[in-house]
Amino acid sequence: MSAYSMTPINNGTRLRTDHNVFAAVITSYNRGQLVVGDELWEAAADGSEVKKGDKWLRVTSVDGVNLIETGWMAYIHKGVAVCNNFKEIEPPPPPPTPVFPESFVLTDPSGAKAEYVFVRVIEE
């Protein structure tokens, strides 16, 4: 799943219950705070208080703290940037698949070594 980050340009940038300016305000954040979200919404057409191409981010955390109530913050509203430093956060790579070894060497406390070789895998 993709994640995105951005920072408000001005103090008092609002977090709303939906991706439009008619939605209720949950709270507001200040210039430079790191806002992270998991869904990007883009306006498909012009409308009342919206311009085609406007973008809103569903915010899940601010400054590394998960929000109790997620909300929406404008990235671009009516064609004007509300936030900047927009980035898509690449998900971490999956952990490597463990590889069963062909053999291993065991050393006892006296320093004697024994090599154990695997012949076949019994269960998969």
C-alpha positions in Angstrom: 0.0 0.0 0.0 1.3 3.4 -0.9 1.9 6.2 1.6 2.4 9.9 1.0 3.9 12.8 2.9 3.7 16.6 2.7 4.1 19.7 4.8 1.6 22.6 5.2 2.8 25.9 3.7 1.0 28.0 6.3 -0.1 27.8 9.9 -3.7 26.7 10.5 -4.0 24.3 7.6 -7.2 22.4 8.3 -7.8 18.7 8.6 -11.4 17.9 7.6 -13.8 14.9 7.8 -14.0 14.7 3.9 -12.1 15.9 0.9 -13.9 19.2 0.5 -14.1 22.6 2.2 -17.8 22.1 3.2 -16.8 19.2 5.5 -16.4 19.7 9.2 -13.0 20.7 10.5 -11.4 18.2 12.8 -8.3 20.3 13.7 -5.6 22.3 12.1 -1.8 22.0 11.7 1.1 24.4 11.3 3.6 25.2 8.6 6.3 22.6 8.3 4.7 19.8 10.2 5.1 16.4 8.6 1.8 15.0 7.5 1.5 11.4 6.3 -1.4 9.7 4.7 -2.5 6.6 2.9 -4.9 7.7 0.2 -4.7 10.4 -2.4 -8.0 11.9 -3.9 -8.0 13.9 -7.1 -10.9 16.0 -8.4 -12.1 14.7 -11.7 -14.0 17.9 -12.7 -14.5 21.5 -11.7 -17.3 22.2 -9.2 -18.3 24.5 -6.4 -15.1 25.3 -4.5 -13.1 22.6 -6.4 -11.0 22.7 -9.6 -10.2 19.7 -11.7 -6.9 18.3 -10.6 -7.2 19.4 -7.0 -5.7 16.8 -4.6 -6.4 15.9 -1.0 -4.6 13.4 1.2 -6.3 11.2 3.8 -4.0 11.9 6.8 -3.2 9.1 9.2 -0.3 10.7 11.2 1.3 14.0 11.9 5.0 14.4 13.0 5.2 10.6 13.5 2.1 10.4 15.8 -0.8 8.3 14.6 -4.1 10.2 14.6 -7.1 8.9 16.6 -9.4 10.3 13.9 -8.1 10.3 10.4 -9.1 13.2 8.1 -8.5 14.9 4.8 -6.1 17.8 4.1 -5.8 19.6 0.8 -2.5 19.3 -1.1 -3.8 21.5 -3.9 -7.1 23.4 -3.6 -8.6 25.4 -6.4 -5.3 25.0 -8.3 -3.2 26.5 -5.5 -0.8 24.5 -3.4 -1.8 24.3 0.3 1.1 21.9 1.1 4.5 21.3 -0.4 7.3 18.7 -0.2 4.8 16.1 -1.5 6.4 12.6 -1.7 5.3 9.1 -2.3 6.8 7.0 0.5 8.2 3.7 -0.9 7.1 0.7 1.1 10.0 -1.2 2.7 11.1 -4.2 0.7 9.7 -7.6 1.9 12.1 -9.6 4.1 14.2 -12.0 2.1 12.9 -15.6 1.7 15.0 -17.8 3.9 17.1 -20.3 2.0 17.6 -23.8 3.5 21.4 -24.4 3.7 23.0 -27.4 1.9 25.2 -28.0 5.0 26.5 -26.4 8.1 29.6 -26.9 10.4 29.3 -27.4 14.1 32.2 -26.8 16.4 32.3 -28.3 19.9 34.0 -26.7 22.9 37.3 -28.6 22.2 37.5 -27.2 18.7 36.5 -30.4 16.9 34.4 -29.7 13.8 31.7 -31.8 12.1 30.0 -30.9 8.8 26.3 -31.9 8.5 25.1 -32.2 4.9 21.4 -32.2 4.2 20.3 -34.8 1.7 16.7 -33.8 1.1 13.8 -31.7 2.5 11.3 -33.9 4.3 8.5 -31.3 4.5 7.7 -28.2 2.5 
